[in-house]
Amino acid sequence: MAEQDGASCLVTPRVQRVRTYLSANRRRMISLYKAPDAESVRLALQAVNIPVERVWAFQLFAR
């Protein structure tokens, strides 16, 4: 399963998976990563052969 494969991207020091959300119909998944930029996430996922539809950056301003 892709989620198991994705665990190895956690060993990349610059990319850390924070949380994953799965849609009710189980067809879409959104994962949040802590990383310096979107390209770091894209490269980490590519390295473990996880297909990626979109990667975008965001910034959390307040909790």
ABEGO torsion letter per residue (X at the ends): XAAAAAAAAAABAABBBABBBBBAAGABBBBBBBBABAAAAAAAAAAAGBBBABBBBBBBABX
